[in-house]
Amino acid sequence: MRTRIKICGLTREQDVDAAVAAGADAIGFVLYAKSPRAVTAARAAELARRLPPFITPVLLFVNAPATEIIAACAMIAGATVQFHGDETPQDCAAATLDNHRPWLRAARIPLGDGAPAFDLVKYAQDYSHAQAILLDAHVDGFGGGGKAFNWSLLPPNVNAHLVLSGGLTPANVGDGIAQVRPRGKTLAVDVSSGVEACDATGAPLKGIKDPEKINQFVSAVRAADRHLAEID
């Protein structure tokens, strides 16, 4: 089964084009003003117009009012909504016109040995109308902060499509796919900081993607798919 790929936190035309050329299935835009990768809804709409058919724009919100989410979605045809804050199932339904628009719900998995304390099975049941549950690391603020949680501590059977996020890179995404795919219905992966460019000191340039890292990431995902297919 092919692992779907989302490249998130894009802010520039050339990065959207690079992700599309590499074979990404979805492009993520952060509509959360406190994020260093934030864009406005108008800017997200401008970037999304570059997407060819069958590549999905995903709009990430954190505790935004339903009216704001609905207005942004009206500007971007075919967008999926990603809820990354403290939204309840009722909040998600209200903001997606009673589930007529597809949406993802982020689950914030504790770092270290704390993952089992998060009841992912119940969480998936509570958000059963979500298209998928996105697994991210729980750090201060919102977003994974480029951190990876302990994938091996996730429950073995989750009745949901899963999206693995948090600290993924070309070097570790294959291991993440191997460990997490058997635990849900299907698996997709979501990367942001792991494909970002760096300045002369090696510090990441948040919101600025590196085309070569994007290609390396996609190649690593495809290699993992081929390896698992051979095992099966």
Secondary structure, 3 states (H helix, E strand, C coil): CCCEEEECCCCCHHHHHHHHHHCCCEEEEECCCCCCCECCHHHHHHHHCCCCCCCEEEEEECCCCHHHHHHHHHHCCCCEEEECCCCCHHHHHHHCCCCCCCEEEEEEECCHHHHHHCCHHHHHHHCCCCCEEEEEECCCCCCCCCCCCCHHHCCCCCCCCEEECCCCCCCCHHHHHHHHHHHCCCEEEEECHHHEEECCCCCEEEEEECHHHHHHHHHHHHHHHHHHHHHC
